[in-house]
Amino acid sequence: LNAGGRALAAAVRPYPMKTSGVPLKLSFDALSNERAFYYEFSSSSENDPKVAPTLIFIPRFQYPHGININVSDGSYEYDEVNQYISYVHDSGLNTHIVLISHKKQGH
């Protein structure tokens, strides 16, 4: 599928598809071995019991050996087939962070 593509490493990258709040910071280093993706956002409103999930696209192209996921709070589910994370933050907190990194081969 990706054979022959030029500059795919720069073009195919993780991104938030839907955010339950306001984006504050987004970074992705396509040239590093870690392929670190950092996303920070602020909740729409604190203590809202109806928190909608934040959806983040995680392309297999950038992470062929899997991913490590770290979140500041709440919980997440990784849908490897559809290549996204569904993250539900803690409604009692205002700022949330999702950090994705490249899983080392063999771990």
C-alpha positions, 0 to 999 in steps of 0.5 A: 500500500505504501510502496513507492510513496515519497515523503510518507514519513513527513505526511503520515502522522498521528493527529487528533480526530476529535478533541473533548476540549481545546487543543493547547499543544501538539508535537510529533517528531517524525525524524526521531527513533522514538516517533514521539507524539505529544498532545495536550488539551484543556477540558471544555468544562471541569466536573462535567460527568458527560465527557466525550472521548478524544480520538487520536489517529495513530498510523501503523506506518509510523509505528510498525512495531507497536506503541507505548501509550502514556496518559496524564489521567483517565483511561484509553482504549487502543483500536489497533485495526482502525489505528486510533486511541479513544481517550476519556479524561478525568472530568475533575481535571482541566489539563490532559496529556497523551504521549505516544512513543515507538515500542522498541522491537522485541519488547 
